[in-house]
Amino acid sequence: MKIKAFLILILFFISTEVSFSQNSEYFDTEKEVFWGINKNSWGGLIGGGVLKFSNKVSDNMYQTIGLEAVNIKHPKENKYSSALGYGRTFVWGKKNYLFSIRGQYGREMILVNKKDPQGIRINAQVAVGPSLGLLIPYYIKYSRNNKMEIENFDSTIHTFNNVIGSASFLEGLDELKIKPGINFKAALNFEFGGARSATAIEVGFLADIFSKEVVMMPTAKNYSVYPTAFITLFYGRKY
């Protein structure tokens, strides 16, 4: 319902943008490049990185091409301290990491333009594109017969008290599997700054839709669709 209400709000803004948008040659740019960091409801403290290129196609419309690389965490993930690892932590029940590499093509409409350098430009954006899910096995350091073993987590053979901690992320990199999918994004962008450089805050909703269920935690419910609310902090240049 939240996503539907957000999309209705964007459509309302777009339908009335002629009344709100204002033209200013000083802030009229043909191309824009923004890069930033993402925080989302599936991604932990920092979700990942974002790159966006925009080209003007009309007075109040930009064509956008985006690239995102983000970490997706299962909602049941919790870190625990090991009884054997002197403060080392691990995620009990985690079988795989999931990263999403997203390509996006879309449109960004200016709803409210800047009148002066202290103003705020408000844009509405929709974008869609392919997602490549990178599924990488999660390895732990495990105590077995008084020896430390590095193994992919398996709830059928591992016990909680014998886990020493998480192993290096690189341990499972050579076992990477690709999960194809698509993504859809709807967002509002609030831009601050001058004529040639700017910062921006983008908030909205995004969904990764994979062709099959992606198993991150075998002991919990897993999904093929990962909807998320997000906020991205951008810095960029205009040309």
Phi and psi in degrees as GROMACS dihedral restraints (atoms count N, CA, C in turn):
[ dihedral_restraints ]
;  ai    aj    ak    al  type     phi  dphi    fc
    3     4     5     6     1   -62.3    20    10
    4     5     6     7     1   -43.5    20    10
    6     7     8     9     1   -64.0    20    10
    7     8     9    10     1   -42.6    20    10
    9    10    11    12     1   -63.2    20    10
   10    11    12    13     1   -42.3    20    10
   12    13    14    15     1   -64.4    20    10
   13    14    15    16     1   -37.8    20    10
   15    16    17    18     1   -64.8    20    10
   16    17    18    19     1   -43.8    20    10
   18    19    20    21     1   -64.5    20    10
   19    20    21    22     1   -38.6    20    10
   21    22    23    24     1   -62.7    20    10
   22    23    24    25     1   -40.1    20    10
   24    25    26    27     1   -61.6    20    10
   25    26    27    28     1   -43.8    20    10
   27    28    29    30     1   -62.8    20    10
   28    29    30    31     1   -43.7    20    10
   30    31    32    33     1   -63.0    20    10
   31    32    33    34     1   -34.7    20    10
   33    34    35    36     1   -65.0    20    10
   34    35    36    37     1   -44.9    20    10
   36    37    38    39     1   -60.7    20    10
   37    38    39    40     1   -44.3    20    10
   39    40    41    42     1   -63.2    20    10
   40    41    42    43     1   -39.4    20    10
   42    43    44    45     1   -68.4    20    10
   43    44    45    46     1   -21.0    20    10
   45    46    47    48     1  -115.3    20    10
   46    47    48    49     1    13.8    20    10
   48    49    50    51     1   -64.8    20    10
   49    50    51    52     1   -25.4    20    10
   51    52    53    54     1   -62.0    20    10
   52    53    54    55     1   -34.1    20    10
   54    55    56    57     1   -75.1    20    10
   55    56    57    58     1   -29.5    20    10
   57    58    59    60     1   -96.8    20    10
   58    59    60    61     1   -39.6    20    10
   60    61    62    63     1   -69.8    20    10
   61    62    63    64     1   146.5    20    10
   63    64    65    66     1  -133.4    20    10
   64    65    66    67     1   139.4    20    10
   66    67    68    69     1   -92.7    20    10
   67    68    69    70     1   142.6    20    10
   69    70    71    72     1  -149.0    20    10
   70    71    72    73     1   117.2    20    10
   72    73    74    75     1   -62.2    20    10
   73    74    75    76     1   -32.3    20    10
   75    76    77    78     1   -60.3    20    10
   76    77    78    79     1   -33.8    20    10
   78    79    80    81     1  -105.3    20    10
   79    80    81    82     1    14.9    20    10
   81    82    83    84     1   -87.4    20    10
   82    83    84    85     1   109.7    20    10
   84    85    86    87     1  -122.8    20    10
   85    86    87    88     1   147.8    20    10
   87    88    89    90     1   -85.6    20    10
   88    89    90    91     1   -35.4    20    10
   90    91    92    93     1  -135.4    20    10
   91    92    93    94     1   148.1    20    10
   93    94    95    96     1  -140.9    20    10
   94    95    96    97     1   142.4    20    10
   96    97    98    99     1  -128.5    20    10
   97    98    99   100     1   123.0    20    10
   99   100   101   102     1  -126.3    20    10
  100   101   102   103     1   142.7    20    10
  102   103   104   105     1  -134.1    20    10
  103   104   105   106     1   150.6    20    10
  105   106   107   108     1  -166.5    20    10
  106   107   108   109     1  -178.6    20    10
  108   109   110   111     1  -117.0    20    10
  109   110   111   112     1   148.6    20    10
  111   112   113   114     1  -117.0    20    10
  112   113   114   115     1   139.8    20    10
  114   115   116   117     1  -123.1    20    10
  115   116   117   118     1   123.9    20    10
  117   118   119   120     1  -138.5    20    10
  118   119   120   121     1   167.2    20    10
  120   121   122   123     1   -73.1    20    10
  121   122   123   124     1    -7.4    20    10
  123   124   125   126     1  -111.2    20    10
  124   125   126   127     1    -2.7    20    10
  126   127   128   129     1  -111.5    20    10
  127   128   129   130     1     6.0    20    10
  129   130   131   132     1    79.6    20    10
  130   131   132   133     1  -157.9    20    10
  132   133   134   135     1   -61.0    20    10
  133   134   135   136     1   -50.1    20    10
  135   136   137   138     1  -122.7    20    10
  136   137   138   139     1   121.8    20    10
  138   139   140   141     1   -76.3    20    10
  139   140   141   142     1   -39.7    20    10
  141   142   143   144     1   162.9    20    10
  142   143   144   145     1  -162.6    20    10
  144   145   146   147     1  -115.2    20    10
  145   146   147   148     1   152.7    20    10
  147   148   149   150     1  -135.4    20    10
  148   149   150   151     1   139.8    20    10
  150   151   152   153     1  -132.3    20    10
  151   152   153   154     1   131.8    20    10
  153   154   155   156     1  -137.1    20    10
  154   155   156   157     1   131.2    20    10
  156   157   158   159     1  -113.6    20    10
  157   158   159   160     1   134.4    20    10
  159   160   161   162     1  -127.9    20    10
  160   161   162   163     1   137.3    20    10
  162   163   164   165     1  -126.1    20    10
  163   164   165   166     1   133.3    20    10
  165   166   167   168     1   -72.3    20    10
  166   167   168   169     1   132.7    20    10
  168   169   170   171     1  -118.4    20    10
  169   170   171   172     1   -15.4    20    10
  171   172   173   174     1  -159.2    20    10
  172   173   174   175     1  -178.2    20    10
  174   175   176   177     1   -57.2    20    10
  175   176   177   178     1   -34.4    20    10
  177   178   179   180     1  -129.9    20    10
  178   179   180   181     1    23.4    20    10
  180   181   182   183     1  -135.5    20    10
  181   182   183   184     1   136.5    20    10
  183   184   185   186     1  -120.9    20    10
  184   185   186   187     1   143.8    20    10
  186   187   188   189     1   -90.1    20    10
  187   188   189   190     1   132.7    20    10
  189   190   191   192     1  -120.9    20    10
  190   191   192   193     1   143.7    20    10
  192   193   194   195     1  -127.4    20    10
  193   194   195   196     1   125.5    20    10
  195   196   197   198     1  -127.0    20    10
  196   197   198   199     1   155.7    20    10
  198   199   200   201     1  -137.2    20    10
  199   200   201   202     1   127.5    20    10
  201   202   203   204     1  -128.7    20    10
  202   203   204   205     1   141.7    20    10
  204   205   206   207     1  -129.8    20    10
  205   206   207   208     1   112.0    20    10
  207   208   209   210     1  -134.1    20    10
  208   209   210   211     1   155.6    20    10
  210   211   212   213     1   -94.8    20    10
  211   212   213   214     1   130.7    20    10
  213   214   215   216     1  -111.1    20    10
  214   215   216   217     1   123.0    20    10
  216   217   218   219     1  -107.7    20    10
  217   218   219   220     1   148.8    20    10
  219   220   221   222     1   -71.5    20    10
  220   221   222   223     1   140.2    20    10
  222   223   224   225     1   -63.1    20    10
  223   224   225   226     1   -17.1    20    10
  225   226   227   228     1   -93.1    20    10
  226   227   228   229     1     2.8    20    10
  228   229   230   231     1   -68.2    20    10
  229   230   231   232     1   131.0    20    10
  231   232   233   234     1  -139.7    20    10
  232   233   234   235     1   138.8    20    10
  234   235   236   237     1   -88.8    20    10
  235   236   237   238     1   140.1    20    10
  237   238   239   240     1  -126.0    20    10
  238   239   240   241     1   150.7    20    10
  240   241   242   243     1   -87.4    20    10
  241   242   243   244     1   138.3    20    10
  243   244   245   246     1   -80.6    20    10
  244   245   246   247     1   140.1    20    10
  246   247   248   249     1   -73.7    20    10
  247   248   249   250     1   -18.8    20    10
  249   250   251   252     1  -107.9    20    10
  250   251   252   253     1   -13.0    20    10
  252   253   254   255     1  -101.8    20    10
  253   254   255   256     1    14.7    20    10
  255   256   257   258     1    52.2    20    10
  256   257   258   259     1    53.3    20    10
  258   259   260   261     1    91.6    20    10
  259   260   261   262     1    -4.3    20    10
  261   262   263   264     1   -66.6    20    10
  262   263   264   265     1   151.5    20    10
  264   265   266   267     1  -117.1    20    10
  265   266   267   268     1   162.4    20    10
  267   268   269   270     1  -156.2    20    10
  268   269   270   271     1   163.9    20    10
  270   271   272   273     1  -107.1    20    10
  271   272   273   274     1   110.9    20    10
  273   274   275   276     1   -73.7    20    10
  274   275   276   277     1   128.6    20    10
  276   277   278   279     1    95.3    20    10
  277   278   279   280     1    -5.5    20    10
  279   280   281   282     1   -82.8    20    10
  280   281   282   283     1   128.1    20    10
  282   283   284   285     1  -104.7    20    10
  283   284   285   286     1   -36.2    20    10
  285   286   287   288     1  -143.2    20    10
  286   287   288   289     1   147.0    20    10
  288   289   290   291     1   -80.8    20    10
  289   290   291   292     1   153.9    20    10
  291   292   293   294     1  -133.7    20    10
  292   293   294   295     1   122.7    20    10
  294   295   296   297     1  -118.1    20    10
  295   296   297   298     1   144.7    20    10
  297   298   299   300     1  -118.2    20    10
  298   299   300   301     1   123.7    20    10
  300   301   302   303     1  -102.4    20    10
  301   302   303   304     1   115.3    20    10
  303   304   305   306     1  -113.6    20    10
  304   305   306   307     1   130.0    20    10
  306   307   308   309     1  -101.1    20    10
  307   308   309   310     1   141.6    20    10
  309   310   311   312     1  -140.2    20    10
  310   311   312   313     1   137.6    20    10
  312   313   314   315     1  -126.8    20    10
  313   314   315   316     1   131.4    20    10
  315   316   317   318     1  -161.2    20    10
  316   317   318   319     1  -166.3    20    10
  318   319   320   321     1  -128.8    20    10
  319   320   321   322     1   142.1    20    10
  321   322   323   324     1  -128.3    20    10
  322   323   324   325     1   118.7    20    10
  324   325   326   327     1  -105.8    20    10
  325   326   327   328     1   134.9    20    10
  327   328   329   330     1   -77.7    20    10
  328   329   330   331     1   118.1    20    10
  330   331   332   333     1   -91.1    20    10
  331   332   333   334     1   -43.8    20    10
  333   334   335   336     1  -134.1    20    10
  334   335   336   337     1   120.5    20    10
  336   337   338   339     1   -93.1    20    10
  337   338   339   340     1   166.7    20    10
  339   340   341   342     1   -80.1    20    10
  340   341   342   343     1   143.5    20    10
  342   343   344   345     1   -99.9    20    10
  343   344   345   346     1   -24.2    20    10
  345   346   347   348     1  -154.2    20    10
  346   347   348   349     1   170.3    20    10
  348   349   350   351     1   -60.6    20    10
  349   350   351   352     1   -21.6    20    10
  351   352   353   354     1   -88.8    20    10
  352   353   354   355     1    -0.3    20    10
  354   355   356   357     1   -79.0    20    10
  355   356   357   358     1   175.4    20    10
  357   358   359   360     1  -122.8    20    10
  358   359   360   361     1   129.4    20    10
  360   361   362   363     1   -96.2    20    10
  361   362   363   364     1   131.4    20    10
  363   364   365   366     1  -114.0    20    10
  364   365   366   367     1   124.7    20    10
  366   367   368   369     1  -119.7    20    10
  367   368   369   370     1   151.9    20    10
  369   370   371   372     1  -113.9    20    10
  370   371   372   373     1   133.4    20    10
  372   373   374   375     1  -129.4    20    10
  373   374   375   376     1   139.8    20    10
  375   376   377   378     1  -128.5    20    10
  376   377   378   379     1   142.5    20    10
  378   379   380   381     1  -152.0    20    10
  379   380   381   382     1   154.3    20    10
  381   382   383   384     1  -146.2    20    10
  382   383   384   385     1   154.7    20    10
  384   385   386   387     1   176.3    20    10
  385   386   387   388     1  -178.5    20    10
  387   388   389   390     1   -78.4    20    10
  388   389   390   391     1   149.9    20    10
  390   391   392   393     1  -120.3    20    10
  391   392   393   394     1   136.4    20    10
  393   394   395   396     1  -111.6    20    10
  394   395   396   397     1   109.7    20    10
  396   397   398   399     1   -83.8    20    10
  397   398   399   400     1   124.3    20    10
  399   400   401   402     1  -103.2    20    10
  400   401   402   403     1   109.1    20    10
  402   403   404   405     1   -99.6    20    10
  403   404   405   406     1   115.9    20    10
  405   406   407   408     1  -123.1    20    10
  406   407   408   409     1   125.8    20    10
  408   409   410   411     1   -56.9    20    10
  409   410   411   412     1   139.6    20    10
  411   412   413   414     1   -94.6    20    10
  412   413   414   415     1   120.7    20    10
  414   415   416   417     1  -105.7    20    10
  415   416   417   418     1   147.1    20    10
  417   418   419   420     1  -122.9    20    10
  418   419   420   421     1   159.1    20    10
  420   421   422   423     1   -94.0    20    10
  421   422   423   424     1   124.4    20    10
  423   424   425   426     1  -129.3    20    10
  424   425   426   427     1   137.5    20    10
  426   427   428   429     1   -91.1    20    10
  427   428   429   430     1   117.0    20    10
  429   430   431   432     1  -135.8    20    10
  430   431   432   433     1   119.9    20    10
  432   433   434   435     1    54.9    20    10
  433   434   435   436     1    43.1    20    10
  435   436   437   438     1    63.4    20    10
  436   437   438   439     1    20.5    20    10
  438   439   440   441     1  -124.3    20    10
  439   440   441   442     1   147.8    20    10
  441   442   443   444     1   -89.7    20    10
  442   443   444   445     1   123.0    20    10
  444   445   446   447     1  -113.0    20    10
  445   446   447   448     1   148.8    20    10
  447   448   449   450     1  -108.8    20    10
  448   449   450   451     1   114.6    20    10
  450   451   452   453     1  -140.1    20    10
  451   452   453   454     1   149.8    20    10
  453   454   455   456     1   -69.0    20    10
  454   455   456   457     1   134.7    20    10
  456   457   458   459     1   -59.7    20    10
  457   458   459   460     1   136.0    20    10
  459   460   461   462     1  -143.7    20    10
  460   461   462   463     1   111.3    20    10
  462   463   464   465     1   -65.7    20    10
  463   464   465   466     1   -16.5    20    10
  465   466   467   468     1   -81.3    20    10
  466   467   468   469     1   -18.6    20    10
  468   469   470   471     1  -123.6    20    10
  469   470   471   472     1   -15.2    20    10
  471   472   473   474     1   -99.9    20    10
  472   473   474   475     1   143.4    20    10
  474   475   476   477     1  -114.7    20    10
  475   476   477   478     1   147.7    20    10
  477   478   479   480     1   -56.5    20    10
  478   479   480   481     1   -46.1    20    10
  480   481   482   483     1   -73.5    20    10
  481   482   483   484     1   -10.8    20    10
  483   484   485   486     1   -98.7    20    10
  484   485   486   487     1     1.1    20    10
  486   487   488   489     1   -80.5    20    10
  487   488   489   490     1   125.9    20    10
  489   490   491   492     1   -86.5    20    10
  490   491   492   493     1   -34.8    20    10
  492   493   494   495     1   161.5    20    10
  493   494   495   496     1   179.6    20    10
  495   496   497   498     1   -72.9    20    10
  496   497   498   499     1   141.6    20    10
  498   499   500   501     1   -86.4    20    10
  499   500   501   502     1   176.1    20    10
  501   502   503   504     1   -62.0    20    10
  502   503   504   505     1   142.7    20    10
  504   505   506   507     1   -56.5    20    10
  505   506   507   508     1   -30.5    20    10
  507   508   509   510     1   -71.2    20    10
  508   509   510   511     1   -16.5    20    10
  510   511   512   513     1   -57.4    20    10
  511   512   513   514     1   -37.6    20    10
  513   514   515   516     1  -103.0    20    10
  514   515   516   517     1     8.5    20    10
  516   517   518   519     1   -64.2    20    10
  517   518   519   520     1   -33.9    20    10
  519   520   521   522     1   -76.2    20    10
  520   521   522   523     1    -3.6    20    10
  522   523   524   525     1  -107.6    20    10
  523   524   525   526     1    18.0    20    10
  525   526   527   528     1   -56.7    20    10
  526   527   528   529     1   138.4    20    10
  528   529   530   531     1  -123.9    20    10
  529   530   531   532     1   145.4    20    10
  531   532   533   534     1  -104.0    20    10
  532   533   534   535     1   129.7    20    10
  534   535   536   537     1  -114.7    20    10
  535   536   537   538     1   107.9    20    10
  537   538   539   540     1   -74.6    20    10
  538   539   540   541     1   152.5    20    10
  540   541   542   543     1  -170.2    20    10
  541   542   543   544     1  -168.7    20    10
  543   544   545   546     1  -132.3    20    10
  544   545   546   547     1   163.6    20    10
  546   547   548   549     1  -136.9    20    10
  547   548   549   550     1   152.8    20    10
  549   550   551   552     1  -134.0    20    10
  550   551   552   553     1   135.8    20    10
  552   553   554   555     1  -130.9    20    10
  553   554   555   556     1   139.3    20    10
  555   556   557   558     1  -133.7    20    10
  556   557   558   559     1   128.9    20    10
  558   559   560   561     1  -152.3    20    10
  559   560   561   562     1   160.3    20    10
  561   562   563   564     1  -113.3    20    10
  562   563   564   565     1   138.2    20    10
  564   565   566   567     1  -120.8    20    10
  565   566   567   568     1   127.6    20    10
  567   568   569   570     1  -114.4    20    10
  568   569   570   571     1   111.3    20    10
  570   571   572   573     1  -107.8    20    10
  571   572   573   574     1   135.1    20    10
  573   574   575   576     1  -122.2    20    10
  574   575   576   577     1   150.2    20    10
  576   577   578   579     1   131.7    20    10
  577   578   579   580     1  -170.6    20    10
  579   580   581   582     1   -94.3    20    10
  580   581   582   583     1  -159.3    20    10
  582   583   584   585     1   -78.0    20    10
  583   584   585   586     1   -25.8    20    10
  585   586   587   588     1  -119.0    20    10
  586   587   588   589     1   -13.8    20    10
  588   589   590   591     1  -143.2    20    10
  589   590   591   592     1   152.5    20    10
  591   592   593   594     1  -159.2    20    10
  592   593   594   595     1   159.1    20    10
  594   595   596   597     1  -116.2    20    10
  595   596   597   598     1   157.7    20    10
  597   598   599   600     1  -151.6    20    10
  598   599   600   601     1   155.2    20    10
  600   601   602   603     1  -121.5    20    10
  601   602   603   604     1   126.0    20    10
  603   604   605   606     1  -117.5    20    10
  604   605   606   607     1   130.3    20    10
  606   607   608   609     1  -127.8    20    10
  607   608   609   610     1   145.0    20    10
  609   610   611   612     1   174.6    20    10
  610   611   612   613     1  -160.0    20    10
  612   613   614   615     1  -126.8    20    10
  613   614   615   616     1   145.1    20    10
  615   616   617   618     1  -142.8    20    10
  616   617   618   619     1   147.6    20    10
  618   619   620   621     1  -133.0    20    10
  619   620   621   622     1   129.3    20    10
  621   622   623   624     1   -94.9    20    10
  622   623   624   625     1   129.3    20    10
  624   625   626   627     1  -122.3    20    10
  625   626   627   628     1   109.0    20    10
  627   628   629   630     1   -95.7    20    10
  628   629   630   631     1   157.6    20    10
  630   631   632   633     1   -69.2    20    10
  631   632   633   634     1   -26.7    20    10
  633   634   635   636     1  -138.8    20    10
  634   635   636   637     1   163.9    20    10
  636   637   638   639     1   -57.8    20    10
  637   638   639   640     1   134.6    20    10
  639   640   641   642     1  -103.6    20    10
  640   641   642   643     1   117.0    20    10
  642   643   644   645     1   -90.9    20    10
  643   644   645   646     1   109.3    20    10
  645   646   647   648     1  -103.8    20    10
  646   647   648   649     1   -36.2    20    10
  648   649   650   651     1  -133.3    20    10
  649   650   651   652     1   101.6    20    10
  651   652   653   654     1   -61.0    20    10
  652   653   654   655     1   -24.1    20    10
  654   655   656   657     1   -85.3    20    10
  655   656   657   658     1    -0.7    20    10
  657   658   659   660     1  -129.2    20    10
  658   659   660   661     1   173.7    20    10
  660   661   662   663     1   -71.2    20    10
  661   662   663   664     1   134.1    20    10
  663   664   665   666     1  -114.3    20    10
  664   665   666   667     1   166.1    20    10
  666   667   668   669     1  -134.8    20    10
  667   668   669   670     1   161.7    20    10
  669   670   671   672     1  -108.0    20    10
  670   671   672   673     1   -15.6    20    10
  672   673   674   675     1  -118.4    20    10
  673   674   675   676     1   128.2    20    10
  675   676   677   678     1  -123.0    20    10
  676   677   678   679     1    89.7    20    10
  678   679   680   681     1   -82.0    20    10
  679   680   681   682     1   145.4    20    10
  681   682   683   684     1  -149.1    20    10
  682   683   684   685     1   144.4    20    10
  684   685   686   687     1   -91.0    20    10
  685   686   687   688     1   145.5    20    10
  687   688   689   690     1  -145.1    20    10
  688   689   690   691     1   161.8    20    10
  690   691   692   693     1  -136.6    20    10
  691   692   693   694     1   133.5    20    10
  693   694   695   696     1  -124.3    20    10
  694   695   696   697     1   133.2    20    10
  696   697   698   699     1   -99.9    20    10
  697   698   699   700     1   121.3    20    10
  699   700   701   702     1  -112.7    20    10
  700   701   702   703     1   150.9    20    10
  702   703   704   705     1  -132.6    20    10
  703   704   705   706     1   140.7    20    10
  705   706   707   708     1  -155.9    20    10
  706   707   708   709     1   174.5    20    10
  708   709   710   711     1  -123.6    20    10
  709   710   711   712     1   151.1    20    10
  711   712   713   714     1  -123.6    20    10
  712   713   714   715     1   149.3    20    10
